[in-house]
């Protein structure tokens, strides 16, 4: 039997919202998604805050997530070497 992987992408929706979503609300929402058991959650972005200001707090959000009771993988978007270096500081993604 083939396995289906479901990837949830709140990052895509959040980055289009103009009004800044407080970090604690992002954390609460992502925790609820982690409890659902998605294979992968595309949660954040390591790009210039000028390009995507909504996700300027990706590292902080990540640091506040409780990943101890989930098998979901986390995915973040990077756009350049600087973003890749920043993302590599977080082994949980």
Buried (B, 14 or more C-beta within 10 A) or exposed (E): EEEEEEEBBBBEEBBEEEEEBEBEEBBEBBBEBBEEEBEBBBBBBBBEEEEBEBBBBBBEBBEBBEEEEBEBBBBBBBEEEEBEEBBEEBEEB
